[in-house]
Amino acid sequence: MEKEQRLEAYEKMMQAVLRSYEDAKDKMQKLKDQGKEKSATYRQLMGSKMQYQNMISLYKIYGLLEDGEEVR
């Protein structure tokens, strides 16, 4: 794989992680509004959100993502 292709693949992956994080956060809020914080779905989303949050933190540590950078 060429460098340009790798960079493009990385950018797509990073955007997918950011979108997935926001999606999990939104779904968790909807469940919370319904009083379903103890549901299996909510807990599964919490685990996913934490995983995505960890990845985003690594991107920031290595200077690949700026604070406040949004999903494109």
N, C-alpha and C positions, 0 to 999 in steps of 0.2 A: 504494500500500500504506500503510495507516495505521500509526502509531507502535507500537501494541500488537501488530499483526501482524508488524512488523519485529522487535520485541523477541522475540516468540515464535519466529520463524524463526531469529534469531541464537542463542537458547538451544538450539534443536534442533541447529543446526550445531555449536555448541561441544561439546555432548554427543556428537555423532557423531565429532568429531575425537578427543575423549578416549577413546571406546570403540575407535576404530580404532587409536590409539596402543597401548593396552593389548593389543589383539588381536595386533598385529604383534609386540609384545614377547613375548607368550606363545608365538606360533608360532616365533619365533626361538629361544627357549629350548628348545623341543621338538626343533628341528633340531640345536641345539648338543649336546643330550644324546645325539643319535644320531650325532654326529660329522660333521655335514653343513654345517659352517660355510663350506665352499668352494662349495656348490651355488648354482646360479642363483637358486633360490627364496629362499635365505637372503639373498643379496645384494640381491634385489629388495625383500624385506621390510626390509632395512637402509635402503634408500633411502626407502621409505615411512615408516618410523619416524622418520627424520631430518626428513622434510617435516612430519610431524605435530608433532614436537618443536619445530620452528621456529615453527609456528603457535601452539602452547601458550605458548612464550616471549613471543610478541607479545601474547597475551592478558594475560600477567602484567605485561609492561612497561606496558601501558595500563590496568592496574588492573581488568581484567575477570575475572580469575581469581586466587584466592588460592593461595599455596603450600600444597600438601597437599590442595587441593580434589579431590574424587573424582567419578567418573562416577556419574550418577544414573540 
